[in-house]
Amino acid sequence: MLSGMEAGMFDRPETVLLAGASGGLARAIGGELVKRYPQVSLLTLSRGEAEPFPGHRGDQRHLSVQLGDAASIGEVEKFLSDSASLPDWVINCCGLLHDRERGPEKSLDQCADDWLLQSMRVNLLTHLHLAQALGKLLQRRQPLLWASLSAKVGSIGDNHLGGWYSYRISKAALNMLIRNLAIEWGRRLESCCVVAIHPGTTDTDLSQPFQENIPVDKLYSPQLSAERIVDVLRGLKSEDSGQLLFWDGTPLPW
Ligand SMILES: NC(=O)c1ccc[n+]([C@@H]2O[C@H](COP(=O)([O-])OP(=O)(O)OC[C@H]3O[C@@H](n4cnc5c(N)ncnc54)[C@H](OP(=O)(O)O)[C@@H]3O)[C@@H](O)[C@H]2O)c1
């Protein structure tokens, strides 16, 4: 168990960047942040338009951007350089499990290149491109807490069921990106923590088609998952960097 509910070194975010800001978990996390820190400055990234968070008393700047495209690196870099301050928290919520036509594969026969590549684009590249944009601007003294929403099924060590090839493969790749980032930024920055976090199965569009077999007490509301994630994040310290965390802050095997 990590530092748990205790306040860590990143417990008072001033500027939070929320990516994939329109998603079920992102909306709930934004709402929770605003509840706890009403004056926080929000930088939001989404393919769509900005939605304000009720009760927010700080400023919100928004960029409509397709983070899966490499062109987003320059666009986000410009957006961040034009901001009053760089984020001290980054929460990247981008992820994809299914779309209207396609979804997780049960067996090898169902794997198709285009779906694997699309899964890599959304589950990996949206996080890589954001890191590349921010990485160009980071100064040694800039404190940084980075959390990518990943998934327990992306853990290689924890995979006892198989299936869900594209989602598992792309989340495992994201996990390796997070481990690498933690090492590189850990060397570069004085105060930095980079983690991947599993939110738990949460009632959003992403999990909707797969909720049937989930016991009611294992399907969490976005609000509850958001509270837990913010609790974990505010308890983190630099020593916790480079881990894949369960929603209660416990490290999961990679
Ligand atoms: N819900 C769960 O049970 C669960 C469990 C484990 C892990 N997770 C992870 O938690 C994160 C948030 O999931 P959620 O449940 O909130 O799902 P969601 O409501 O479907 O939101 C997913 C977000 O990903 C972004 N996204 C989707 N397709 C994209 C694309 N083609 N290009 C760029 N961005 C795209 C969207 O951002 P914009 O539309 O704002 O651009 C969207 O807000 C994901 O990484 C997911 O893998 C969720």
The ligand as an ORCA input file, in Angstrom:
! r2SCAN-3c Opt
* xyz 0 1
  N     -14.557      2.434    -17.386
  C     -13.844      1.380    -16.983
  O     -14.388      0.394    -16.459
  C     -12.353      1.383    -17.129
  C     -11.637      0.297    -16.593
  C     -10.261      0.263    -16.724
  C      -9.608      1.296    -17.365
  N     -10.315      2.345    -17.879
  C      -9.592      3.412    -18.572
  O     -10.000      4.671    -18.076
  C      -9.899      5.638    -19.117
  C     -11.182      6.452    -19.219
  O     -12.212      5.583    -19.624
  P     -13.777      5.930    -19.504
  O     -14.366      4.789    -18.808
  O     -13.966      7.300    -19.006
  O     -14.200      5.816    -21.043
  P     -14.926      6.835    -22.025
  O     -16.052      7.501    -21.341
  O     -15.198      6.061    -23.254
  O     -13.788      7.932    -22.292
  C     -12.646      7.612    -23.064
  C     -11.905      8.873    -23.451
  O     -10.898      8.524    -24.390
  C     -10.846      9.477    -25.406
  N     -10.914      8.848    -26.741
  C     -11.760      7.907    -27.171
  N     -11.521      7.624    -28.471
  C     -10.528      8.435    -28.840
  C      -9.833      8.635    -30.063
  N     -10.160      7.970    -31.164
  N      -8.843      9.522    -30.085
  C      -8.520     10.235    -28.995
  N      -9.153     10.109    -27.803
  C     -10.136      9.208    -27.742
  C     -12.064     10.357    -25.336
  O     -11.617     11.693    -25.182
  P     -12.288     12.953    -25.927
  O     -13.576     12.480    -26.549
  O     -12.512     13.924    -24.820
  O     -11.279     13.414    -26.926
  C     -12.816      9.862    -24.143
  O     -13.086     10.927    -23.318
  C      -9.518      4.881    -20.396
  O      -8.146      4.976    -20.604
  C      -9.896      3.442    -20.052
  O      -9.123      2.512    -20.781
  C     -11.679      2.420    -17.770
*
